[in-house]
Amino acid sequence: MVLPTPLQAFSGVPNTPDDSANHSAKNSVSNGESMTGAQALVRSLVDLGVEDVFGIPGGYILPTYDAINDDTAFRFILSRHEQAAGHAAEGYAVTTGRVGVCLVTSGPGATNMVTPIADAMMDSVPLVVITGQVNVSSIGTDAFQEADIVGITYPVAKHSFLVTNAEDIPRVLTEAFYIAKSGRPGPVVVDLTKTAQTGDMRYSWPQRMILPGYNPTTKAHGHVLTDAAKLFTTSYRPVLYVGGGAVRSDASREVKQLSALTGAPIVTTLQSRGIVPDSDHAVLGMLGMHGTVAATAAVQRCDLLVAIGARFDDRVTGNVDEFAPSARVIHIDIDPAEIGKNRHADVPIVGDVSQVLDDLIPEIERLQSVHGKPELDSWWKTIDTWRESYPLSYDEPTDGTLAPQWVVEQLSKKSSPDTIWVSGVGQHQMWASQIIDFKKTHTWVSSGGLGTMGYGLPAAIGAEIGSQRDFAGKKPVWLIDGDGSFQMTSEELAVTFFEHTPLKIAILNNSVYGMVRQWQTLFYDKHYSKTNLEDGLAGEHDDSVVDIPDFVTLAKAYGCLGIRAFTKEQALEAIDLANATNDRTVIIDFRVWKDAMVWPMVPAGRSNDDVMYKPGVMPLHHTPEQHTEALESNADDTQAAVSSGTTGSSTTKKEG
């Protein structure tokens, strides 16, 4: 028999057969304030410290919306689509460290939230999603706009509650926020029946939580810290592999301190960009499918891999059986389910990353005082050779358009160090993560595990709301998006107008689904099936041709400033104008090369040893001196297929 997990063993449903009236009377607080369940929900959010809520009203959540007034303590942000409300709450949560909150109706309103819930689960983002539900008596009858959202979301949420009684609302909300934020953060669903919203109850605060079996481990136990410290003393090629869990744990200082103490280089996942500033010599950049050669090569050749809040995702590991083949592994994660899931850990450490590192560092210092530090000069010489030989580079366009990588580089150079960077999903996402010079942690918001196109604009709105709330708007928000990804949620531009969120949006418009086209070029014999969008001409604008949509006209329709840039001069002027504009959202339509590709690249399912720096150059198969000959010969069939999709001269832009 399959037993329930600890979090599946309880819910907001009463465990007794008592009817609602008896249950309510039994649990009432005689000196509490009399109110409805809907009013209790609003009051609970205020007492929990919520200051911003995203959502859209609907029939079965109307009692709660009726309880929201002009004097309600939290700000309500009216989205234009429930999925966008979820992504906005994610952007808000990542930027501020708070729990993002959504309030939507039943049926399609709730099912539209499934994508952001799954997205938040994959990226460990704390959300509380409150959904309306039909009356208790109607559950299971296929009533209008009924959907079993608890059943639907169990596989993609940290936990899901069904609330049938008004008296349970304050307690369940308290539990939901605690579950979302504690342990490994994640999304929690509270499905609120109309019966519970309209029922009478007596409100009291604070509430006592009832969470049997839920006790996240935050501090390492036993001898694992000593075991880990011993591995550092005998390692001559260590690497710190840092994931998004380190960012969620706010462990920037500890990661930097561990690197400085041990001499280990730092490689990051997509989610942990900026955990330590890119200017730090120890930072090699992102590893994996589109990581830097130095980062990917260092992991493949290391003898000690220290996974810190990382989950050995397939986009990082490639063929996991050939990932870091000679390395012993220390795995630090607050989620015990991640330890050993994809890669055996020689030293498994369950606990909060910042707490574990705070305890591990003194133990390493103690053993170093006895045994000394390993000599890592040879290791760093090898790493620096990779960095110098294989810096990030790109090809210049052959059709007169802008190189998208150049655009991202200029955005990075011209923006404030405090800028919060947000991306959609696609090629532009990879270029942003590769090229932006990240200076601070908590300044990168992107959909990683689920890779959700359309994430960018609503997440940027949430990030801007968070910047206004916690930083007085002093952290500007730049969204780097693709024309395909942007169109999936462009209706949210209305929110930027009404909520006064002056975003700066760079659309890298190549008129195609860029990442899909790249794969079609490399692996599908240039069969460009259904990837052309026809929304941007390659050269100067021709009035006889209409772009669908015309992003400049679309910007104007939503009260935004729209700019189109074909040349480098126009692009630089547009960026300067966007940085100087703070009274409305600015959208820049950069016309970029549709055949630009993201390099380096590890083909899906292949070993990271097969990382391709560019066509004909596989750094872990050849020495740097051999690559000139490899470039000329292109003897390998795979390399020849890859090279058929690229032209132009290589321009070096940034070291990995």
Beta strands, then each sheet from edge to edge (+ up, - down):
strand 1: 33-36
strand 2: 52-55
strand 3: 75-78
strand 4: 100-104
strand 5: 127-133
strand 6: 159-163
strand 7: 187-193
strand 8: 200-203
strand 9: 238-242
strand 10: 266-268
strand 11: 283-286
strand 12: 304-308
strand 13: 328-333
strand 14: 347-350
strand 15: 392-395
strand 16: 420-423
strand 17: 444-445
strand 18: 477-482
strand 19: 504-509
strand 20: 561-565
strand 21: 586-591
strand 22: 650-654
sheet 1: 1+ 8-
sheet 2: 3+ 2+ 4+ 5+ 7+ 6+
sheet 3: 11+ 10+ 9+ 12+ 13+ 14+
sheet 4: 15+ 22-
sheet 5: 17+ 16+ 18+ 19+ 21+ 20+
end
